[in-house]
């Protein structure tokens, strides 16, 4: 199979209403850039007719393929599956809801042809978000830059172009708790950002609740930093020093002035406070132990129920050489 110059990965989950409008805008952009391209949709276990509509597009345009999971594995894993199946010299990752403008790919490719191996879309406007959400996003980037192994460019997300060299490195990273934005920064390579404005979602609503976003942020920090573990070492040391100082104070006070009846409220407050500290520290340790447990089981990242079009051809040609595809 001739390798395309440009591949596009599009994770989808219940995006049936967006498939046709997305292809109507994306295909002309790709045709202007190069005659040799491919699109790989990754259906993350959608219960609606998303896959059926992708098959319709694949019949119309054979350069469109799809990988369909047996269940919902999450967007991060869907991106990893897309990277396993694309063949392009440059790979673009984008969402299906048209919040990532397809026309921006032309700017990405221009930067790539200048020599940049990683070109990311950098969001410039968050006016559509609540003040609380904007504040937590800003706090996350500051914490990650302060305590993480690497720094993340603020406003950069999954909408980006990655050179084949970077794709091959990302394919070797089989960790289960995936934080793709961190992995993109971790692999390095010459990078640059292209500012863009997020468009309104064409159909449907976002599936990222505040709880999911908080969990995602914690996964990101835990995957690239051990600071949450070290905090409890420092806190335990501080509490021990305070307890020794308090014990010394009461010893001296008793020797000089005798003893008096201790206060019951202060005793209860102290017990509940330190119990909470212990449980919280155990919870943080448990989070890291849980990640170790998930890794040592060595289960595949995803299970494929069906491959369509070019994705099926890639599977047939590469499955003998790639153990991750064999497991999938």
N, C-alpha and C positions, 0 to 999 in steps of 0.2 A: 504494500500500500504506500502510495506517495504521501509523505507527511505534509500536512497543511502548514502554511505560514502562520496562521492565526486560529486559535481555538477559543471558544467561549464556554465557560461553565456557569450554569444557572440552576441553583438549588430551588426546588419548588415543593410547596406543601399546601394543598387546597388552593391552587392558583388557576383554576380552570378558566375563569373569566378574563385572565390576563394573558393567556398563551397567544391567542391570535393577535391582539394589539401589539404585544411585544415583538413578535416575529415581523409584523408589518413595518415596524420602525427599525428593527435591528438588521434585517437582511439587506436593505439598501446601503446601510453603513458599511457592512462587511464587503459587499460587492464593489464599493468604491475603493476600498483599501487593498484588496487582493482577490484574485479569482480562486485561490485555494484556501478555503477556510472550513471550519466545522463548528457546530453547536452541540454541546452535550448537556441535556437536561438531566438533573438528578432528582427523581421523584421520591421524596422522603416519606413513603407510606401514605400517600394521600387517599382518603376514603372517597373522594368525589371523582369526577371523570377527567381529572388533570392528565393522566397518562393516555387516555383515549384521544384527547385533543392533541397531545404531542405526537401520537402516531399519525394523526391526520396531517400534521405539518411535515412529518418525516416522509410520508408518501408523496407530498407535493414537492419537497426539497430533500433529496437523498443525503445532503450534507448535514442534516439534523438527525441526531441520535438521542438515546435516553438510557438511563440506568434507573431501574425501579427497585426500591428496597422492599423487603418482606414486611417491614413495619416501620414506625417512626423512630429513627435513630438520632435525629437532631441535625441542625444546620451545619455545625462544625464537622460532623462526620460526613455529611453530604458533600461538603467541599473537598474533603480528603478523597472520597470516592471519585469525584470529578477529576481530580489530579491524577488518579490512577488510570483513567481511561482516555485522557486527551493526548494528542500527538503533536500539537503545534509547536513551532519555534517560539512563539509567544502565546501566553494564556491569559485571558481576561476572566475575572470572576465578577459576577454582577447578580443583583436580585431580579426577580421576575415582575415586580409590581410597578416598574417604570419610575420608581423613585431615583434609580440610577439612570440618567439619560444615556441612551445608546450612542448618541452623537458624540459623547465625551471620549469614546473609544478612539476616535480619530486623533485626538490630542495625546492620548496614551501612546498610540503607535508612533506618532511623530517623536515623542521623547525617547521611546525605545530605539528608534532608528538613529537617534543622536548618540546612543551608547549607554543609556540607563537600563539596568537589568530589573529594576523594580520601580514601577510608576503607580502611585496610589492617588485616588481621588480624595481630596481634603475638603471636608465639609466646612463651609464658611458661614452658614446661617443656621441657627437653632431657634429661630423665633416661633416655630410651630410647636415647640415643646414647652412644657410648664416650667416655671422658675425652679421648682424643686428638682425636676429631672435634669435641667441644665446645671444646677449646682452640684448634684451628685456626680454627673459626668465629669465636670471640672475637677472635683475632689478625687475621683478615681484616677485621672491622668496624673495628678500631682503625687498621689500615693505610689502609683506604679513607677513613676520616674524616680521617686525618692528611695523606695525600698526594693524595686525589682532589679534583676540582673541587667536589664536594658531599659531604654527609654522609648516611649511611643510618641509619634507625632500626633498632637491633638487634632481631632477631627478626621483622622484617617480610619477607614473601616475596611470591609472586605472588597469594596469596589476598587479593583486595581488590575494592573497588567504585570505578569511575572515572566521573565525570560526562562527558556528551557533549562538553563543551568540551575536556577532557583527551584523550578518544579521538581527536578530530579532529587535535589536535596530534601525538599518537603516530603517527597514520597517515601523517604527512608525513616521519617519520624512517625512511628506507630503508636505513640502514647494515647491512652484512652481519654483522659481529661484534657481535651484539646481547647486551646485558646489561640485561634488562628492569627489574630492580630499580633500576638506576642511571637508566634513562630515566624511570621513574615519579618519582623524586626530582628529576631535572633539569628537567622541565617545570613544576615548582612547583605552584601552586594551594593553596588552603586544605585542609590535611590533618589527619587525626587517626587514632589507632590504637585498635583494639578488642582487648583481650587474649582469647586463646583457647588451649585445650589441644588439641594434635594427637592425634587418635584413632588407634587401631591400624589398620593397613592391612587392609582386608577380605579381599582375595584378591591373590595374587601377591607378588612381592618388588620392592624398589626397583631401578631401573636406574642409579642414580647411584653408581658406584664411586668409590673415593678418587681415582683418576687423573682421572676426569671432573670431580669436584668441584674438584680442584686446577687443572685447565685452565680451568674456569668462573671460578674466583676470579682467575686471572691475566688472563683476558679482561676481567673487570670492572675491574681496576686499570688495564690497558693502554688500555681504552676511555675512561677518564675521567681519565687522568693521564699526563704525560710524565716523571714522576720516574724510572722505570726507565732512561730514556735519560740524564737529567741525572746520575744516580749515577756513570755511567762517565766523565763529564767531570770530576767532582770527584775520583774515584779516580785518573784519569790524571794530573791535576794534582798530587795528593799523591805519587804514585809518581815523577813527574818531579822534584819538589822533593827527595825522599829520594835519588834517584839523583845529583842534582847535589851534595847534601851528602856522599854517600858518595865521589863522585869527588874532591871537594875534600879530604876526609880522607886518601884514599890518596895524593894529590899531595903534601900537606904531609908525610905520613909518609915517603914515598919521598925527598923532598928532605932531610929531617932524619936519617933512619935507614937509608936505602938500601932496596933491594927484597928481598923474600923470595919463596919459592915459594907461589903461591896454592893454596888447598885445593880439591881436585877435588869432594868432596861438596857444599860450599857452592855451587859453580858449577852443578852439576846441579840442586840444589834451586831455585836462583834461576831457571834457565831454564824448568824445568817450571812453577813458580809463575806467572811472567809469561806463559808460553804459555797457561796455563789462564785467566788474567785476560783475555787478548786474545780467546780463543775464546768465553768467556762474554759479553763485551761485543759481539762480532759476532753472537752468537745473539740477544741482546736487540734489537739493531738489525734483525736479520732478521725478528723477530716483527712489528715495526712496518712494515717494508717489505712483508711478506706481507699485512698488512691493507690497505695502500695498493693493492697489486696486485689484491686481491679487490674493492676498491671501484671501481677504474677500469675493470674489465671490464664493470660495469653489468649483470650478469645479474640476472634477477628473483629475489626472495627465495625463491620456491617455485613449484612446478608442480602444478596441480590436475588430478587424474585424473577426479574426479567430484564433483558437487554434489547434495545431497539436500534436498528439502523447501524450507523458507524460505530456505536458503542459495542454492538455484538461482534463486529469485525475485529475491533481492537481486542476484545476478550479472547477471541479465537486465536489470534496471532501471538498474544503476549502471555497467556495463562501458563504456558509451559516454563516460562523464565521467571515469573514473578510469584513468590510464595504468598504474598498478600492477596493477589488476585485468585490464586488457587483456593485459599481459605474462603474468599468471598463467593 
